[in-house]
Amino acid sequence: MAPKKMALEIGMGTDIRGGDYTKAAVRALRDALWHNSLTVATALGKSSDDMQVEVLIGVPKPDQVDTKQVLAVLPHGAGTVKVVEGGLEIPNEAGTDKTVIAQAAAIVRLDL
C-alpha cells in the first residue's frame, strides 16, 4: 500500500546578513518541525523512525542550498529534500549584503 499523508508542517527561516541560502533553509525547516510534536506514528503502532518526510524548500537560488545540511535537521524517519525557486532576497541599501528568506514544507507520510 502507498504511504498515507499524515501531516503537513510549514515554516519560514532567514539569514538576516550574509545571504546564506542553506542557513535560511535549515532555519525554515526547524521552524516547521519544532512547533509540533507528532504522535501519530506511535498512535498507529509505528515507530517515529517509520515516518517518511518529504521536505520542500523555496529560496531564490535553489542551487545554493546544501540539501545534506537541510536533511540533517530531521530528528526521525527517512527524508528527501527538494529545493525550488521561491522565497525572497532583499539587498541592503549599499548593495553589499542581502537578507534571504526561505520557506519550508515538511510532508510526513506513514506506510499503513
Order of alpha helices (4+ residues) and beta strands (2+ residues): beta-alpha-alpha-beta-alpha-beta-beta-beta
